[in-house]
Amino acid sequence: MTLAKFDPLFKEFARMNRMLGGEMWEPEGTVAAADWKPAVDILEGENEIVIKVELPGVERKDIAITVDNNLLTLKGERRLEKDVKKENYHRMEHTYGTFTRSFVLPGYVDFNAVAAEHKDGLLKIVVPKKATAKGRSIEVSAA
């Protein structure tokens, strides 16, 4: 099975074709490999910011997370199985290839304490807030 680089024009045509209810057949013996963007949820709690990334089929060793100047960057790759035989597939809709996602984080987070966990196809990145970022009450005294 050959691996063909995905053509953006073909991708747009395929998207429009699916919207119109048509069936799309790739050329014989090719699999689409393209940059893709995994779905992301970002939640902010009282003590932390949590980034959840859907990465089904991506192994932990294929994920890289960096933080530089308030920019958290997530890179990785979903690889096609090496022992795939084209006669076994009737349809292949998953996208394979590299991905990159970047997020600007607020200055009140602790970049030195970022933690990440990959389990069951879900990557969870926890970015704790600095203690100074938490609000506090100020008592007004009499003069």
C-alpha positions in Angstrom: 0.0 0.0 0.0 1.4 3.4 -0.9 1.1 6.5 1.2 0.0 9.6 -0.7 0.4 13.2 0.5 -3.1 14.6 1.0 -3.9 17.4 -1.5 -5.8 20.4 0.1 -7.8 20.9 -3.1 -8.8 17.3 -3.0 -9.7 17.6 0.7 -12.0 20.6 0.0 -13.7 18.7 -2.9 -14.1 15.6 -0.6 -15.7 17.8 2.1 -18.1 19.3 -0.3 -18.9 15.9 -1.7 -19.7 14.5 1.8 -21.9 17.5 2.5 -23.9 16.7 -0.6 -24.2 13.1 0.5 -21.9 11.7 -2.1 -19.5 8.8 -1.7 -15.8 9.5 -2.1 -13.3 6.9 -3.4 -9.6 7.6 -3.2 -7.4 6.5 -6.1 -6.5 2.8 -6.0 -3.9 1.9 -3.3 -3.6 5.3 -1.6 -4.3 6.4 1.9 -4.7 10.0 2.8 -1.9 11.4 5.0 -2.4 14.9 6.2 -1.9 17.4 8.9 -4.9 17.1 11.2 -6.1 18.9 14.3 -7.3 16.8 17.3 -10.3 18.0 19.2 -9.5 20.1 22.3 -11.4 21.2 25.4 -10.0 23.8 27.7 -11.4 24.3 31.1 -10.4 26.8 33.8 -10.9 25.9 37.5 -10.1 27.8 40.6 -6.6 26.4 40.9 -5.7 25.2 37.4 -6.3 25.2 33.6 -7.0 21.8 32.1 -6.5 21.0 28.4 -8.1 17.8 27.2 -7.0 16.5 23.8 -8.6 13.6 21.9 -5.8 11.5 20.5 -7.2 8.0 19.6 -4.6 5.8 18.0 -1.6 8.1 19.0 1.0 6.5 21.2 2.5 8.4 24.1 6.0 8.2 22.5 4.6 10.2 19.5 3.5 13.2 21.6 5.7 16.2 22.5 4.6 19.1 24.7 6.6 22.3 25.0 6.1 25.6 26.9 7.9 28.8 25.7 6.9 32.4 26.5 3.4 31.6 27.6 2.8 29.4 24.5 2.0 25.7 25.0 2.7 23.7 21.9 1.5 20.2 21.4 2.9 18.1 18.5 2.5 14.5 17.5 1.8 11.9 14.9 -0.8 9.2 14.3 0.9 6.5 12.3 -0.7 4.0 9.9 -0.2 0.4 10.9 2.7 -1.1 9.0 1.1 -4.4 8.3 -2.1 -3.1 6.7 -3.1 -5.0 3.6 -5.2 -3.0 1.2 -7.5 -5.9 0.4 -8.7 -6.0 4.0 -10.1 -2.4 4.0 -13.4 -1.4 2.3 -13.2 2.1 3.6 -10.5 4.1 5.5 -11.7 7.4 7.0 -9.2 8.1 9.8 -6.6 10.7 9.1 -3.0 9.8 9.7 0.0 12.1 9.9 1.4 14.9 12.0 -0.5 17.5 14.1 0.4 20.7 15.9 -1.7 22.7 18.3 -0.6 25.8 20.1 -2.3 27.7 22.9 -1.4 31.0 24.5 -1.6 30.7 28.3 -2.1 33.6 30.7 0.8 34.9 32.7 -0.6 33.8 36.0 0.0 30.1 35.5 3.0 28.1 36.9 4.8 26.9 33.7 7.3 24.9 35.8 4.5 22.6 37.3 2.7 21.6 34.0 1.8 17.9 34.1 0.4 15.7 31.3 -1.3 12.3 31.4 -2.2 10.1 28.3 -4.8 7.4 28.9 -7.3 5.6 26.7 -6.8 8.0 23.8 -7.2 11.2 25.9 -4.3 13.5 26.7 -4.9 15.6 29.8 -2.6 18.6 30.4 -2.9 20.3 33.8 -1.5 23.8 34.1 -1.7 25.0 37.7 -2.2 28.7 38.6 0.4 30.6 40.7 -0.7 31.3 44.3 -0.5 35.0 43.5 -3.2 34.6 40.8 -5.8 33.6 43.3 -8.0 36.4 44.6 -8.2 37.3 48.3 -10.3 39.4 50.4 -8.9 42.6 51.9 -10.2 43.8 55.2 -10.8 47.6 55.5 -9.5 49.0 58.8 -10.5 52.1 60.5 -8.1 55.0 60.5 
